[in-house]
């Protein structure tokens, strides 16, 4: 599940089954009214405010684990 957009009326959310819905407030968790999928608001807000793309955020919340890419510094001039 992801936060798609923040509006004056509330938040537009999209679940993993591509159901979109509007909620006025975000509580501790959010439940899709169509399929019953539940997500923690803290995870949704972190993905939204960190500027992750919708595809990355959807993949992360779906798998429950974030893939981390580690880049090692390169030795220059040695």
C-alpha positions as CSV (number, residue, x, y, z in Angstrom):
1,X,0.0,0.0,0.0
2,X,1.2,3.5,-0.8
3,X,0.2,7.1,-0.2
4,X,-0.5,8.3,-3.8
5,X,-1.3,11.9,-3.0
6,X,-2.0,14.4,-0.2
7,X,-5.1,16.5,-0.8
8,X,-7.0,19.1,1.3
9,X,-9.8,16.4,1.8
10,X,-7.3,13.8,3.0
11,X,-5.0,11.2,1.7
12,X,-5.4,9.1,-1.5
13,X,-4.1,5.6,-0.9
14,X,-3.6,2.7,-3.3
15,X,-3.4,-0.9,-2.0
16,X,-1.4,-3.7,-3.7
17,X,-4.6,-4.9,-5.5
18,X,-4.8,-1.4,-7.1
19,X,-7.8,-0.2,-5.2
20,X,-7.7,3.5,-4.5
21,X,-9.5,5.2,-1.7
22,X,-9.6,8.4,0.3
23,X,-9.1,8.7,4.0
24,X,-9.4,12.0,6.0
25,X,-7.0,11.0,8.7
26,X,-4.2,8.5,9.1
27,X,-4.4,6.5,12.3
28,X,-1.9,3.9,13.5
29,X,-2.8,1.7,10.6
30,X,-4.9,1.9,7.4
31,X,-7.2,-0.8,6.0
32,X,-8.3,-1.0,2.4
33,X,-12.2,-1.0,2.4
34,X,-12.2,-3.3,-0.7
35,X,-9.8,-6.1,0.0
36,X,-8.9,-5.6,3.7
37,X,-5.2,-5.1,3.3
38,X,-3.7,-3.4,6.3
39,X,-0.5,-1.2,6.4
40,X,1.2,0.8,9.2
41,X,0.9,4.5,8.7
42,X,4.5,5.1,9.8
43,X,5.8,3.0,7.0
44,X,3.5,4.7,4.4
45,X,4.4,8.2,5.6
46,X,8.2,7.4,5.6
47,X,8.0,6.2,2.0
48,X,5.9,9.2,1.0
49,X,8.1,11.8,2.6
50,X,11.4,10.2,1.7
51,X,10.4,10.7,-2.0
52,X,10.5,7.1,-3.0
53,X,8.9,6.3,-6.3
54,X,5.6,4.6,-6.2
55,X,7.0,1.4,-7.6
56,X,9.8,1.3,-5.0
57,X,7.4,2.0,-2.1
58,X,4.9,-0.6,-3.3
59,X,7.6,-3.3,-3.7
60,X,9.0,-2.5,-0.2
61,X,5.7,-2.6,1.6
62,X,4.7,-5.7,-0.3
63,X,7.8,-7.7,0.6
64,X,8.2,-6.2,4.1
65,X,11.9,-5.7,3.6
66,X,13.9,-3.1,1.9
67,X,16.7,-4.0,-0.5
68,X,19.7,-1.9,0.4
69,X,22.4,-1.0,-2.2
70,X,25.8,-0.4,-0.6
71,X,28.3,1.5,-2.6
72,X,31.9,1.2,-1.5
73,X,34.3,4.1,-2.0
74,X,36.7,3.6,-4.8
75,X,40.4,4.2,-4.3
76,X,41.6,7.0,-6.6
77,X,45.2,7.7,-7.1
78,X,46.6,4.8,-5.1
